[in-house]
Amino acid sequence: MRTENQIKSKINEMTLQRRSLETRLAPLSEDDPGRPALASQLARLDDMIIMLEWVLNEPVGKYHA
């Protein structure tokens, strides 16, 4: 199990990666052959960041009553 600081560090690292991908993606035209791969990487990175944020802010209580 990772500590809270490790998770926050990983979120920061992934956020920097996301900014880098966004910078690389911005100048590409819609029909550029490299665009789908970068967009896919960006979507996966966003999903991983959301999951780590969920771990930090884990809901309290029961899902099923």
C-alpha positions as CSV (number, residue, x, y, z in Angstrom):
1,M,0.0,0.0,0.0
2,R,1.4,3.4,-0.9
3,T,1.5,6.3,1.5
4,E,-0.5,9.5,0.9
5,N,2.7,11.3,0.0
6,Q,3.6,8.7,-2.6
7,I,0.2,8.9,-4.2
8,K,0.4,12.7,-4.3
9,S,3.9,12.5,-5.8
10,K,2.6,10.1,-8.5
11,I,-0.3,12.4,-9.3
12,N,2.1,15.4,-9.7
13,E,4.3,13.3,-12.0
14,M,1.3,12.3,-14.1
15,T,0.0,15.8,-14.2
16,L,3.4,16.9,-15.7
17,Q,3.1,14.1,-18.2
18,R,-0.4,15.2,-19.1
19,R,0.8,18.8,-19.7
20,S,3.6,17.5,-21.9
21,L,1.2,15.4,-24.0
22,E,-1.2,18.3,-24.3
23,T,1.7,20.5,-25.6
24,R,2.6,17.9,-28.1
25,L,-1.0,17.4,-29.2
26,A,-2.0,21.0,-29.5
27,P,-0.1,21.8,-32.8
28,L,-1.2,18.7,-34.6
29,S,-4.1,19.0,-37.1
30,E,-7.2,16.8,-36.8
31,D,-6.1,14.5,-39.6
32,D,-2.5,14.1,-38.4
33,P,-1.7,10.3,-38.2
34,G,0.0,10.7,-34.7
35,R,-3.0,12.5,-33.1
36,P,-5.1,9.4,-32.2
37,A,-2.2,7.7,-30.4
38,L,-1.4,10.9,-28.4
39,A,-5.1,11.4,-27.6
40,S,-5.3,7.8,-26.4
41,Q,-2.3,8.2,-24.1
42,L,-3.8,11.4,-22.8
43,A,-7.2,9.7,-22.0
44,R,-5.4,6.8,-20.2
45,L,-3.3,9.2,-18.2
46,D,-6.4,11.2,-17.2
47,D,-8.1,7.9,-16.1
48,M,-5.1,7.0,-13.9
49,I,-5.0,10.4,-12.3
50,I,-8.7,10.2,-11.5
51,M,-8.2,6.8,-9.9
52,L,-5.3,8.0,-7.8
53,E,-7.4,11.1,-6.7
54,W,-10.2,8.7,-5.8
55,V,-7.8,6.7,-3.6
56,L,-6.8,9.9,-1.8
57,N,-10.4,11.0,-1.3
58,E,-11.8,7.6,-0.7
59,P,-15.6,7.9,-0.1
60,V,-16.8,7.3,3.5
61,G,-19.8,5.1,4.1
62,K,-21.4,2.2,2.4
63,Y,-22.2,2.0,-1.3
64,H,-25.2,-0.3,-0.7
65,A,-27.4,0.7,2.2
